[in-house]
Amino acid sequence: MNATSTAQSEPAESTTAQTPAPKSRRRRIKITLGVTALTLVAAAGGGYLWLNAISDAKNLGVSDCNAVKPEVTATPAGTATADDQRAVCRTLRSMKDAWARHDATAYGDQFAKDATYTSYVGTAYQGRRDITEGHRALFDGFLKGTKLSDSWLSIRFYGPDTAVATSRGDTYDGGEPKAADLSKTQTYTLVRQTDGTWRIAAFQNTKRQRVMERISFLFSPDTKPAAEK
């Protein structure tokens, strides 16, 4: 009876001895998946850094607004003059100087009464008062202590009373950044007022997505602007 009981118990002992095997396999699977995930993360991070490193723009513009060669379109009303470009650049310079002083009123005065202003985060300001008060709060908060840096890409005149200026730009609170490091692209539309002064009628600020731009150029080269080829 005892011999039979011993014989019958042996398979049970053998089964118990084999139970660690599935746990060992699960552990190996987990380790393999973990290593694979880390490898993919490292590869993705390395790819991002590589794309970021090769995404510098070629068309960097110039720091002096007056140095930009303007494009002029003639209309029945006439064309803009060199004096008009200097006047446009004075308005843009006054805007920059007002920012440096954190003078919200002087900053807003560089805009037309019915101007529109779109920030790089998509905030839409309507009218000079809105622009002024919004920046008064920004100068006391998020943008306290900052200055503006610009590098001008182009100035186009459409007749004698309308100008469109494009630039690369950014805010900074230490040393002024190089043109290659400016992270935003901006468009200013200026109009001549009835008193002869130029004011900004519309402003659009766009954050440059360096890596996404480079991916677009790599996969679809025809999307690259002529100035970047």
C-alpha positions in Angstrom: 0.0 0.0 0.0 2.8 2.3 0.9 4.7 1.4 -2.3 1.6 2.2 -4.4 1.2 5.5 -2.6 4.8 6.4 -3.3 4.6 5.5 -6.9 1.4 7.5 -7.3 3.0 10.6 -5.7 6.1 10.7 -8.0 4.3 12.3 -10.9 2.9 15.0 -8.7 6.5 15.8 -7.5 7.7 15.9 -11.1 4.9 18.3 -12.1 5.7 20.6 -9.2 9.4 20.6 -10.2 8.5 21.8 -13.7 6.2 24.8 -12.7 9.1 27.4 -12.7 9.6 27.0 -16.4 6.6 29.2 -17.5 7.7 31.9 -15.1 11.2 31.9 -16.6 9.8 32.2 -20.1 7.6 35.2 -19.1 10.6 36.8 -17.5 12.6 36.5 -20.7 9.7 37.9 -22.7 9.5 40.9 -20.4 13.2 41.5 -20.6 13.1 41.2 -24.4 10.2 43.6 -24.7 11.8 46.1 -22.4 15.1 46.0 -24.3 13.2 46.4 -27.6 11.2 49.4 -26.2 14.4 51.1 -24.9 16.0 50.5 -28.3 13.1 52.1 -30.1 13.0 55.1 -27.7 16.8 55.6 -28.2 16.4 55.3 -31.9 13.6 57.8 -32.0 15.4 60.2 -29.7 18.6 60.0 -31.9 16.5 60.5 -35.0 14.9 63.6 -33.5 18.2 65.1 -32.4 19.7 64.4 -35.9 16.7 66.1 -37.7 16.9 69.0 -35.3 20.7 69.4 -36.0 20.2 69.6 -39.8 17.1 71.8 -39.8 18.8 75.2 -39.8 17.2 77.6 -42.2 19.3 79.0 -45.1 17.3 82.2 -45.6 18.0 84.1 -42.3 17.4 87.7 -43.4 19.1 90.8 -42.2 19.0 92.6 -38.8 18.6 96.1 -40.4 15.1 96.7 -41.8 16.4 99.5 -44.1 18.9 97.1 -45.7 16.2 95.0 -47.2 15.7 95.5 -50.9 11.9 96.2 -51.2 9.7 94.7 -53.8 7.4 97.4 -55.2 4.1 96.9 -57.1 2.8 99.8 -59.1 -0.9 100.7 -58.8 -3.0 103.5 -60.3 -2.5 105.3 -57.0 1.2 105.2 -57.4 4.2 103.4 -55.8 6.0 103.5 -52.6 9.3 105.4 -52.2 12.6 104.9 -50.3 11.2 107.4 -47.7 8.2 105.1 -47.3 10.5 102.2 -46.5 12.3 104.3 -43.9 9.0 105.2 -42.4 7.8 101.6 -42.2 11.1 100.6 -40.6 10.8 103.4 -38.0 7.4 102.1 -37.0 8.8 98.6 -36.6 11.7 99.9 -34.7 9.4 102.0 -32.4 7.4 98.8 -31.7 10.6 96.9 -30.8 11.9 99.8 -28.5 8.5 100.0 -26.8 8.7 96.3 -26.0 12.2 96.7 -24.6 10.9 99.4 -22.2 7.8 97.3 -21.5 5.7 100.4 -22.4 2.4 98.8 -23.4 0.8 102.1 -24.4 3.7 103.0 -26.8 3.7 99.4 -28.1 0.0 99.6 -28.9 0.4 103.0 -30.5 2.3 101.3 -33.4 -0.9 99.5 -34.4 -3.9 100.8 -36.2 -7.0 101.3 -34.1 -8.7 98.3 -35.8 -5.6 96.1 -36.0 -5.6 92.3 -35.6 -2.9 90.5 -33.8 -2.4 86.7 -33.7 0.2 85.3 -31.3 2.1 82.1 -31.9 -0.1 80.3 -29.4 -3.1 81.3 -31.5 -4.5 84.1 -29.3 -6.4 86.6 -31.4 -6.4 90.2 -30.3 -8.9 92.6 -32.0 -8.1 96.3 -32.0 -5.4 98.6 -30.5 -6.9 98.6 -27.0 -7.0 94.8 -26.9 -3.4 94.6 -28.1 -2.3 97.2 -25.6 -4.0 95.8 -22.5 -3.0 92.2 -23.4 0.6 93.2 -23.6 0.4 95.2 -20.5 -0.4 92.0 -18.7 2.2 90.0 -20.6 4.9 92.6 -19.7 4.1 92.2 -16.1 3.9 88.4 -16.3 5.2 85.8 -18.8 7.2 88.4 -20.9 8.6 90.4 -18.0 12.2 91.4 -18.7 12.3 90.3 -22.3 13.3 92.1 -25.5 12.5 91.5 -29.2 15.0 90.2 -31.8 14.2 90.4 -35.5 15.9 89.4 -38.7 14.1 90.8 -41.8 13.3 88.6 -44.7 11.4 90.9 -47.1 9.4 94.1 -47.5 6.8 94.3 -50.2 4.8 97.4 -51.1 1.5 97.1 -52.8 1.0 100.6 -54.1 1.9 103.7 -52.0 -0.1 102.9 -48.9 0.3 99.2 -48.0 3.4 97.2 -47.0 4.0 93.6 -45.9 7.1 92.8 -43.9 8.2 89.3 -43.0 10.8 88.4 -40.5 12.3 85.7 -38.3 11.9 86.8 -34.6 11.9 85.9 -31.0 11.9 87.2 -27.5 15.0 86.9 -25.2 16.1 87.9 -21.8 19.8 87.4 -21.9 22.2 87.8 -24.8 20.5 88.5 -28.2 20.1 85.2 -30.1 21.7 84.6 -33.5 19.4 84.8 -36.6 19.7 81.0 -37.0 18.2 80.5 -33.5 15.1 82.7 -33.9 12.2 80.4 -33.4 9.3 82.2 -35.0 8.3 83.5 -38.4 6.3 86.7 -38.5 4.2 88.8 -40.9 3.4 92.5 -40.5 0.9 94.3 -42.7 1.3 98.0 -42.4 -0.9 100.8 -43.9 -0.4 104.5 -44.2 -2.8 106.4 -42.0 -4.6 109.6 -43.0 -2.0 111.7 -41.1 0.8 110.1 -43.2 2.1 107.8 -40.5 2.5 104.0 -41.0 0.8 101.7 -38.5 0.6 97.9 -38.2 -2.9 96.7 -39.4 -2.3 93.0 -38.9 0.3 90.8 -37.3 0.7 87.0 -37.6 3.2 85.1 -35.4 4.0 81.4 -36.2 6.2 79.1 -34.1 8.7 77.3 -36.4 8.5 73.5 -36.0 12.1 72.7 -37.0 11.9 68.9 -37.0 8.4 68.8 -38.7 9.6 71.2 -41.3 12.7 69.0 -42.0 10.6 65.9 -42.2 8.3 67.6 -44.7 11.3 68.6 -46.9 12.8 65.1 -46.7 9.6 63.2 -47.7 8.3 65.9 -50.1 11.2 68.0 -51.4 8.8 70.1 -53.5 7.4 71.7 -50.3 10.8 73.4 -49.8 10.6 77.2 -50.5 12.9 78.5 -53.2 15.0 80.4 -50.7 15.8 77.2 -48.8 16.9 75.1 -51.9 
